[in-house]
């Protein structure tokens, strides 16, 4: 739902060149195929060279990346001890000197504590980020206790993908490395000669790569998909997109 809604919003902003109906069909088709085959990791250098070409063509300029990271405001006061420990646990060696900045990136984590540690190591720059872990929005939507179990690390451990050894959960903090060639690809940077259907199909498949981590749920998921009416994802995503826009306009008025 989140992926399909993002696609609808991306189409309305002219960031994707595909119709909403086709976008939902691509996502659902990729997801269903991923569930059916019990998933498959996206190794860019092997079976997904077309995706590798997109990623490599959009690698960030190293000098610009480090300049932007260094420009974030430095943390003057104390940061949470658990966050500092999480950052240091991910450093290549103990006792390494570093500068801590407050990093802002994207829109999905606004309001969460987020710290980045920048250090010089063996002649080059390295950076690590710690982001506060919060309960899923499902906890809020279902009126459950905020202390409900968090399954972030379990999902990471079970997902069908090539694991990043520098991406982990440390207590209540998500920690990872930051670098010019280890980042997400923004829609506005995608090349013009791309296949949006194929991209969304792959994103649907990658969603399945996460869900297949619970092998007991594969059969129930397949049965559920078969029982759903045609166009259910497109209609649901359209309704969700309207709700998101409505909430955004309400927020703008405050």
JOJOLIN-V635021 format. One line per field, one symbol per residue. ss: DSSP state (a for helix, b for strand, c for the rest). psi: psi as a letter, one per 40 degrees, with the letter a starting at -180 (. if undefined). A space follows every 50 residues. Layout:
ss=???
psi=???
This chain:
ss=caaaaaaaaaaacccccccaaaaaaaaaaaaaaaaaccccccccccccaa aaaaaaaccccaaaaaaaaacccbccccccaaaaaaaaacccccccccbb bbcccccccccccbbbbbbbbccbbbbbbbbbccccaaaaaccccccccc caaaaaaacccccccccbbbccbbbbbbbccbccccaaaccccccaaaaa aaaaaaaaaaacccaaaaaaaaaaaaaccccaaaaaaaaaaaaaaaaaaa aaac
psi=ddddddddddddefehgiidddddddddddddddddefihighdecefdd ddddddefiihdddddddddeihihdaiihdddddddddeieiiehhihh ihhhhaeeeheihhihhhihhfeiiiiiihhhhiiidddddefiheeiih fddddddeigihiheehihgbfhhiiihidfgiihideeiidgigddddd dddddddddddedgdeedddddddddeiiieddddddddddddddddddd ddd.
